């Protein structure tokens, strides 16, 4: 009886182990495909998200920006920074979120400008 119980347990562990390994391989393949689809800029953007702790979408929501333009980023940043200043009854936490959002968007603008320069320098075939 104990022998059969041990065999059932071993088989169950093997089945679960194989399923886990298969799921892990599928997830890795999907992750690689998504990274390839994003291209090089996606890697830079993902790195910027990791450094700042905010995704591009979060930063755009914080600064209430629909299209990424330096003028709109600066205008909304200045307004929200002043409104959330502690001396006028604002929140230091929200003010720091505004600063981090601007840093993230500035980094994205820098990445886009770098891509534009690289595209302009590539010889056309």
Residue frames as qw, qx, qy, qz and C-alpha x, y, z in Angstrom:
[[0.000, 0.885, 0.466, 0.000, 0.00, 0.00, 0.00],
 [0.299, -0.813, 0.107, 0.488, 2.79, 2.42, 0.91],
 [0.464, -0.107, 0.593, 0.649, 4.58, 1.52, -2.30],
 [0.233, 0.618, 0.634, 0.402, 1.57, 2.55, -4.42],
 [0.162, -0.938, -0.248, 0.178, 1.11, 5.74, -2.45],
 [0.418, -0.591, 0.324, 0.609, 4.77, 6.65, -3.01],
 [0.395, 0.181, 0.665, 0.608, 4.40, 5.94, -6.75],
 [0.090, 0.825, 0.531, 0.171, 1.32, 8.16, -6.97],
 [0.277, -0.887, -0.023, 0.370, 3.14, 10.99, -5.18],
 [0.452, -0.337, 0.500, 0.657, 6.19, 10.66, -7.46],
 [0.313, 0.445, 0.676, 0.497, 4.01, 10.67, -10.59],
 [0.043, -0.916, -0.398, 0.034, 2.11, 13.71, -9.35],
 [0.349, -0.758, 0.182, 0.521, 5.34, 15.60, -8.69],
 [0.439, -0.051, 0.621, 0.647, 6.63, 14.69, -12.15],
 [0.209, 0.679, 0.624, 0.325, 3.43, 15.89, -13.84],
 [0.157, -0.952, -0.192, 0.179, 3.43, 19.18, -11.93],
 [0.467, -0.554, 0.351, 0.593, 7.15, 19.64, -12.60],
 [0.407, 0.207, 0.648, 0.610, 6.72, 19.12, -16.34],
 [0.081, 0.837, 0.507, 0.187, 3.76, 21.48, -16.47],
 [0.305, -0.880, -0.006, 0.364, 5.71, 24.13, -14.55],
 [0.475, -0.318, 0.493, 0.656, 8.73, 23.75, -16.85],
 [0.318, 0.473, 0.655, 0.496, 6.52, 24.01, -19.94],
 [0.060, -0.931, -0.359, -0.003, 4.79, 27.13, -18.60],
 [0.415, -0.729, 0.182, 0.513, 8.16, 28.67, -17.78],
 [0.449, -0.022, 0.592, 0.669, 9.45, 28.03, -21.31],
 [0.183, 0.701, 0.594, 0.350, 6.30, 29.53, -22.82],
 [0.216, -0.936, -0.183, 0.208, 6.56, 32.62, -20.62],
 [0.465, -0.512, 0.361, 0.626, 10.21, 33.06, -21.53],
 [0.380, 0.259, 0.648, 0.607, 9.43, 32.73, -25.25],
 [0.038, 0.856, 0.487, 0.172, 6.57, 35.26, -24.97],
 [0.350, -0.846, 0.010, 0.402, 8.82, 37.66, -23.10],
 [0.464, -0.252, 0.504, 0.683, 11.51, 37.37, -25.75],
 [0.279, 0.524, 0.646, 0.479, 8.98, 37.91, -28.53],
 [0.105, -0.938, -0.326, 0.044, 7.62, 41.02, -26.82],
 [0.422, -0.692, 0.217, 0.543, 11.14, 42.36, -26.31],
 [0.434, 0.039, 0.608, 0.664, 11.97, 41.74, -29.98],
 [0.153, 0.742, 0.584, 0.292, 8.76, 43.50, -31.02],
 [0.224, -0.932, -0.136, 0.252, 9.64, 46.55, -28.95],
 [0.635, 0.632, -0.109, 0.430, 13.08, 46.67, -30.50],
 [0.545, 0.115, -0.368, 0.744, 16.02, 48.55, -29.06],
 [0.167, -0.454, 0.069, -0.873, 13.98, 51.56, -27.97],
 [0.764, -0.459, -0.302, -0.339, 11.79, 49.28, -25.91],
 [0.783, -0.145, -0.407, 0.448, 14.82, 48.12, -23.98],
 [0.250, 0.236, -0.223, 0.912, 15.88, 51.69, -23.26],
 [0.440, -0.461, -0.129, -0.760, 12.37, 52.68, -22.28],
 [0.837, -0.377, -0.390, -0.069, 12.02, 49.66, -20.01],
 [0.631, -0.015, -0.382, 0.675, 15.34, 50.49, -18.39],
 [0.028, -0.353, 0.098, -0.930, 14.17, 54.06, -17.81],
 [0.668, -0.474, -0.275, -0.504, 10.98, 52.74, -16.22],
 [0.830, -0.256, -0.423, 0.257, 13.01, 50.54, -13.89],
 [0.437, 0.137, -0.292, 0.839, 15.30, 53.39, -12.89],
 [0.193, -0.320, 0.055, -0.926, 12.54, 55.91, -12.19],
 [0.122, 0.177, 0.871, -0.442, 10.02, 53.44, -10.79],
 [0.484, 0.520, 0.297, -0.638, 7.31, 54.81, -13.08],
 [0.545, 0.318, 0.672, 0.387, 6.10, 53.56, -16.41],
 [0.113, 0.094, 0.330, 0.933, 5.64, 55.99, -19.27],
 [0.294, -0.559, -0.621, -0.464, 1.86, 55.73, -18.95],
 [0.491, -0.644, -0.477, 0.342, 1.95, 56.45, -15.21],
 [0.346, -0.287, 0.008, 0.893, 4.14, 59.50, -15.75],
 [0.048, -0.272, -0.479, -0.833, 1.78, 60.78, -18.46],
 [0.402, -0.647, -0.621, -0.182, -1.21, 60.30, -16.16],
 [0.477, -0.538, -0.346, 0.603, 0.46, 62.11, -13.27],
 [0.174, -0.312, 0.126, 0.926, 1.29, 65.14, -15.43],
 [0.478, 0.636, 0.476, -0.375, -2.01, 64.87, -17.36],
 [0.116, 0.581, -0.526, -0.611, -0.30, 64.60, -20.75],
 [0.862, 0.321, 0.329, -0.215, -1.80, 62.78, -23.70],
 [0.771, 0.581, -0.059, 0.255, 0.91, 63.50, -26.28],
 [0.725, -0.430, 0.015, 0.539, 4.58, 63.63, -25.42],
 [0.396, 0.756, 0.051, 0.519, 5.85, 67.16, -26.09],
 [0.518, -0.022, -0.403, 0.754, 8.53, 69.02, -24.12],
 [0.119, -0.338, 0.017, -0.933, 6.45, 72.22, -23.90],
 [0.688, -0.433, -0.314, -0.491, 3.40, 70.46, -22.47],
 [0.775, -0.204, -0.496, 0.336, 5.54, 68.46, -20.03],
 [0.345, 0.097, -0.307, 0.882, 7.21, 71.62, -18.74],
 [0.316, -0.384, -0.107, -0.861, 3.95, 73.60, -18.50],
 [0.780, -0.409, -0.365, -0.303, 2.07, 70.89, -16.60],
 [0.710, -0.091, -0.477, 0.510, 5.08, 70.17, -14.41],
 [0.152, 0.233, -0.246, 0.929, 5.44, 73.79, -13.32],
 [0.520, -0.412, -0.163, -0.731, 1.72, 74.09, -12.55],
 [0.853, -0.330, -0.390, -0.107, 1.50, 70.85, -10.57],
 [0.610, 0.046, -0.451, 0.650, 4.76, 71.53, -8.75],
 [0.047, -0.305, 0.191, -0.932, 3.52, 74.93, -7.57],
 [0.664, -0.381, -0.243, -0.596, 0.07, 73.64, -6.61],
 [0.892, -0.274, -0.356, 0.047, 1.55, 70.85, -4.51],
 [0.327, 0.476, -0.463, 0.672, 4.14, 73.02, -2.76],
 [0.482, -0.382, -0.698, 0.368, 4.09, 72.44, 0.99],
 [0.138, -0.154, -0.246, 0.947, 4.09, 76.20, 1.70],
 [0.407, -0.039, -0.213, -0.887, 0.70, 76.59, -0.01],
 [0.697, -0.079, 0.460, -0.544, -0.84, 73.59, 1.73],
 [0.760, 0.364, -0.447, -0.301, 0.18, 70.99, -0.83],
 [0.941, -0.269, 0.203, -0.023, 1.58, 67.52, -0.34],
 [0.138, -0.701, 0.658, 0.240, 5.30, 66.79, -0.44],
 [0.596, 0.020, 0.799, 0.081, 4.47, 63.24, -1.53],
 [0.591, 0.694, 0.411, -0.032, 2.47, 64.43, -4.53],
 [0.145, 0.926, -0.280, -0.208, 5.12, 67.00, -5.36],
 [0.343, -0.488, 0.771, 0.224, 7.75, 64.27, -5.41],
 [0.638, 0.331, 0.693, 0.054, 5.53, 62.14, -7.68],
 [0.427, 0.887, 0.103, -0.141, 5.30, 65.12, -10.06],
 [0.073, -0.800, 0.552, 0.223, 9.10, 65.46, -10.07],
 [0.507, -0.173, 0.830, 0.156, 9.58, 61.73, -10.74],
 [0.617, 0.593, 0.515, -0.047, 7.00, 61.84, -13.54],
 [0.292, 0.925, -0.162, -0.184, 8.82, 64.75, -15.18],
 [0.272, -0.602, 0.721, 0.208, 12.15, 62.94, -14.88],
 [0.612, 0.137, 0.775, 0.076, 10.62, 59.86, -16.53],
 [0.542, 0.772, 0.327, -0.063, 9.10, 61.88, -19.37],
 [0.066, 0.893, -0.382, -0.228, 12.33, 63.83, -19.89],
 [0.434, -0.352, 0.804, 0.202, 14.18, 60.53, -20.18],
 [0.617, 0.440, 0.651, 0.039, 11.65, 59.29, -22.74],
 [0.361, 0.919, 0.028, -0.157, 12.05, 62.51, -24.74],
 [0.167, -0.734, 0.611, 0.245, 15.83, 62.06, -24.63],
 [0.567, -0.019, 0.809, 0.151, 15.47, 58.46, -25.91],
 [0.565, 0.692, 0.449, -0.037, 13.21, 59.62, -28.75],
 [0.172, 0.933, -0.232, -0.213, 15.61, 62.41, -29.72],
 [0.348, -0.511, 0.750, 0.235, 18.50, 59.94, -29.75],
 [0.616, 0.279, 0.730, 0.096, 16.51, 57.55, -31.98],
 [0.447, 0.863, 0.198, -0.128, 15.68, 60.39, -34.36],
 [0.027, -0.837, 0.487, 0.249, 19.36, 61.34, -34.60],
 [0.474, -0.243, 0.825, 0.190, 20.35, 57.74, -35.25],
 [0.611, 0.535, 0.583, 0.000, 17.71, 57.34, -37.97],
 [0.310, 0.934, -0.042, -0.175, 18.97, 60.52, -39.63],
 [0.161, -0.730, 0.627, 0.217, 22.58, 59.28, -39.64],
 [0.700, 0.017, 0.708, 0.094, 21.90, 55.82, -41.09],
 [0.079, 0.330, -0.587, -0.735, 22.79, 55.62, -44.79],
 [0.748, 0.326, 0.268, -0.512, 19.85, 54.79, -47.02],
 [0.325, -0.211, 0.848, 0.362, 20.24, 51.74, -49.24]]
